[in-house]
Amino acid sequence: MIPATLEALVRPLEEFEAIRRRAVRLGDRLCDLSYANPYEGVVTSVREVLRRALDRERLLDLQYTPFGGQTLTRRAVADDLTARQGLEFTYRDVVLTPGAMAALHLALRATGEPGDEVVIPVPCWLDYPLYAAALGLRPVLVPLGAPEFQLDVGAVERALGPRTAAVLVSNPSNPAGRSYPAPVFRALGEALERAERGSGRRITLIADETHRDFTLAGVHVPAATLIPRTLTVYSFGKYHFIQGQRIGYVAVSPGHPEREALATELARWARILGVCTPTALMQAAVPELLALHHDLGPVEHWRRALTDALRGAGYTVTPADATLFVYVATPGGMPDVEFVRRLAEAGTLALPASVFHHQGHFRLALTGGARMLEGGIRALQRLAAA
């Protein structure tokens, strides 16, 4: 039986799904801006990578792989991280997982024990607190200030306590769409060091960098380059728009004081928790996926267009510089679920702030294509004027 504490955490998304099920009856008239699903399709280059991975025939190529993943694939990821971060990763630092959701489970379980606390700035990705609570950890939510939603290091530091095992942040942040600059991570690293000296406990930063590729040129700062005790989480699905194929990883920073022991423990937890590994087929595709680069012009265009149009209609929009989302305050302080329900009745789907452990806002995805985004803008303008 699902405990009441977890029931409360799953309910907001289920409430939205009830709204969604009614809205999909609109068929082609619906403008779905709720999730980052690529309505214009997966690009040909990605499909070709998957075809080549399937066509290559090697001994046991589609069979079980070791916990942690195939060595060749892990080495390719490690080489990519080394090039990105300037830190010397090896394949042992990388544990492949069936997407970022599984990677988060491993990271949380390897850094804390039941009864420990995980500090989570909010608004945050919907299931951070759910996963922590399901693993017996206590999520400590730290509200960030609207409309900027910059990482408030002072507020995070005040939330740290003698039972804090980890701080979990998304960088760039989802749903707010903010990239955190280097000075913020330097300050956060100093705050974690002060807390460790005071409590005698080790505190790990879990950096969910799933949206690192959707940033303006030069904006993304990998947390591990400034905070040694960092676990980096990533998913290939977002950048290549193949979310349903479920492949990602959790990587231990080469500067982590318990580097080797923690990497071994992460792979063992993959077995204990039943997370296992991604499919052998997706592991075979990773080296080529790492070499693919996509045109982000359409994402940046719609981020600007949506922001400008909504501000022009009177909405307060968070100044996003990253991710596939725009985060917007509901007009007149209307409750977010009520606003999303009205928006759905007008033919457009958005996610309410309640699923992000926040209130008074809604999130719009930039991946619906021109027809849906233009239709969504018109619906939002009409609601603002009503």
N, C-alpha and C positions, 0 to 999 in steps of 0.2 A: 504494500500500500504506500502511495506517495505521501510523505509527511506534509502537514499543513504549511510548514515554512516553505517547502518547495512548491506546493500548490499556489501559494501567493505569488511566487516568482514566475510561474509559467502562465498565469491567468491573463496578464495584459496582452500578450501576443495572441492568445486564443480568442480574446475579445475582438482583436483586429481581424483575425481570420474569419470570424462570423460576418464582419462587415464586408470582407473581401468576397466571400462566397455569394453574397447577395449581389455585389457589384459585377461579378464576372458574367452575369446574365445579360449584360449589355453587349457582350461579344466584341465585335470589331469597333464599336463606339467607345469602349472603355479606354481611358488613358491611364496606364498602370505605371506610376512613378514611385511605387512602394519599395521594391527590391531592385538590386542592380542586375536584372536579367537583360541580356543583350537582344532586344527585339529585332534588331537588324541583322542578327545572326553572328556566328563564329567566323572569323576571317579564314580565308582559304589556307593561308600558311600554317595555321594551327592544325586544321584538319589534315593537312599533308604530313605534318610531324607525327600525328597519331597513326596515320596509315602506314608510314614507314616503320614505325615502332612495331606494328602488328605484322608487317610483311617480313621483317627480319627473322630468320629462323636460326635459333641457337639451342643447344642442348638445355633442356629444362627451363626454357626462357619464359614460360607462362606458369611456372610452378611456385611453390613456397619460396619466400626469401627470408633471410635472417632477421631477427628482431633488430630494429634499427635501420634495416634496409640494405640493398645491394651496395657493396663497397664502391664499385665504379660510380654509381649514382651519387652516393654520399660524397665521394671525392670531387665530383663535378660541382656539387653545391658548395663544398668547402672552398674550392678555387674561386667560385663566383663571389662568395662572402669576403674572401681575402682581397680580391680586386676592389670590391665596393667599400670595404671598411678600413683597409690598410692594416688589418690584424692577421696573424698567421694561423688560419684555421686548418685543421686536418680533418679527414673523414670521420674520425672518432668523435669529433665535437658535434656532429650532425646526426640527429635521429629523425628519420623519415616517418611521416604519419599520414593517415587518411584525412588530410586537410588540417586547417588551423584549429578547428574545434577539438580534434583529438590532441593536437600539440598543446593546447591550453590545459587540457586535463593532465597530461604528463607533467607539464611545468608546475602546475599548482600542487600536484601530489608529491613531486620530488622536493619541493621547497618548504612544505609545511606538513604538520601533523594535525590530526583531529583536535580541535580546541584552539589552534592557532588562528591568527587574524590576517586577512589580506586587505590592504587599503586600496580602494578603487575610486578614482575621480569620476564624477558623473556630471553630465550624461555620458554613458558608456555603451559599448556594444551590448546588446540585450542580455546575453547569457553569461557574462562574467560572474555576476553574483550567484547565479544558479549553479554554475559548475563548482564554485568555491563551497557553497553550502552543501551540495551533494557529496562533496569529498570530506565533509565534517569540519571545514574551515568557516570562520565567521567573517563575512564580507563587511568591511567598514567603509561606507560610502561618504565621499567628500564632495559636496556640491561646488561646482565651478561657477564663476560669475558670468551672467549674460550681459551684453550679447557677444562678447569676445571669446569666452570660454577658453582663455589661455590657461595653461597648467599653473595652478596656484601652489607653489612650493611651500609657502608658509602654512597653508591650510593642510597640505599633505603631512608636513612635519608635525603639526599639532595632533594629527590623527594617529601618529605612530605611538606604540605602547610596548610594554614588556612582552606581549604575546604576538607582536607583528612578525610575520615570517616573510612577507612579500608585499611589494607594491606592483599593481597591474595597470598598465596604461596602454592605450593604442596610440601609435605614432606613425603616420598622421591619425588624428582622432576621428573616430566614427561614433556619433553622427555629425559632430560639429564641423568636420572638414578642415581642422587646423593642423599645421605642421609646427612642431615645437623646435625652437632654435637652440643652438649649442649652449648659450648662457643658462637656459632653463635646466638643461641636464647637468651642467656643472653645479648649479645650486642644489639640484635634487641629490646629486651624489654627495655633496657636503652634508646635506641634511640627514641622509641615510648613515653616513659615518658618525655623525653626532649621536644619532639614536642608538647605533650599535655600541658606542663607547658607554652610553648611559645604561643600556640594558644587558650588555654582554651577549646579545643575540645577533646572529647573522641575518641580514635582510637582503633578499634578492629582488632585483628589478626584473619583472617579466614585461618585455616590450613586444607588443603585438604590432608587427610592421607589415601586416597584410596589404595595406594600401600604399606602401612606400613608392611604388612605381607611378602612382597617380599624383605627382607633385610637380609644381613648376620647376624648371631647370635649376638645379643646385640647391633646392630648398631642403630636401630631406637630410636629417642628421641622425645617423644610426646611434642609438643609445649606448651600445656596447663600446663605442669609441671613447666615451667619457665616463662610464660607470662600469668598472671591471666585473662586478658581480651581477651580470646580466644574462638572461635567457632571451633569445630572439625567436619569435614565432612568425611564420610566414606561410602563405598559401599561394600556389601557382594558379589556382582557379580564377582569382579576381583579375589579374593582369591579362590573362589569355581568354577570359570569359568562358571558362569551362568549369564553373563552380561545381557542377554535379559529378565531376570526375574525381574529386576528393583526393588531392595530394598536396602535402605541405611538409613542414618540418619545425622542429625546435632545435636551436643551436646554442651551445654553451660558449660564451665568450672566451677566447684564448687567455684573457687576463684574469679569469675567475679563479679565486684561490683554491677551490676544490674541483678544478676543471675535469680531471680524468675520472674521479670518483662519481661526480655528478652525471657525466655523460654515460657512464656504465649504468648508473641507477635509472636514468631516463629510459634506456633500452629495456631494462628489466621491468619497469613499470608498464611498458607497452604490452608485455606479456601478462602481467598480473591483472591489469585492468581490462584486458581483452581488446585493447585498441589495435594490436597487431601492427601491420604495415600497409602502405598503399598497395594497390594491385601491381603485379609484376609488369603489366603493360605500361602503366603510367610511370613507373620507375624507369623503364626503358626510354620513355619519351623525354624525361627531364633534361638530359644534356642538350638536346636540340631546343627545347623550350627556353632554356637559359640564354641561348644565342639569339632568340627572336626579340625584335623591338618593334613596337607598334606606334602608329601616329596618334598622339594624344590631342591633336588639334580639335577634333569634334567635342571631346570632353571639356576642354578649356573654353571653347566657344559657348557651349550650353551653360557652363557655370556662370560665365559673364552675362549671357542673355537672360537666364532665369533670375539672377540676382538683380540686374537692372530693371527688369519688368516688374518684379515684385516690390522692389523699393519704390518704383514709380507709382505703384498702386497703394502704397502706404504701409506695406509690411516692414517689420524689422528683421533683417536677414544677417545671420552671422557671416563675417567676412572670411569666406573659405578660400584656401589656397591649395587644397589637396583633396583626395578621395573622389568618390563617384557621387557625392551627396551635397545637398544644400540644406541647412538647418534654419528654420523660420519660426518666429513667434506667432502664435495665433492672434488674430485681430481682436482688439478690445478685451484682451484677457480671457477669451472664451476657453472653456476646458478643452484640452486637446482631443480627447476621444469624441466629444460632441462635434468639434470642428471637422475632424476627419470623417465622421459619419455624414455630415452635410456635404462635404466635398465629394464623397463617394456617390451620394445621390445626384450630384452634378456631373458625374461621369469620370472622376479622377480619383485615383488611389494614392494615399500618402501614409506613412507610418506615424502614429502619434508618439509624443514624448514619453508617455507612460511605459512603453516597451524599453525605453532607454533609462528608466529609473529617474525620470525628470518630469516636468510638467510645463504646460503652457506653450509648447512648441510642436512642430511636425517636421518630418524629414522627407525630402524629395530626391529621387534617384535621377541621374543624368543619362541613363542608358535606354530610354524608351524609344528613341528615334524622333525625327522631326515632327511627325504627325502627332504623336502622343505628347511631346513636350509643348508644342504650340497649343494643343487642345487643353493641356493642363494649365498653361498660363492664362488662357481665356477664362477657364472655370474659376481660377483663383482671383482674377480681376473682378469677375462678377460677384463673387462672395464678399470681396472687400468693399464693393460699392453698395451692397445690399443693406 
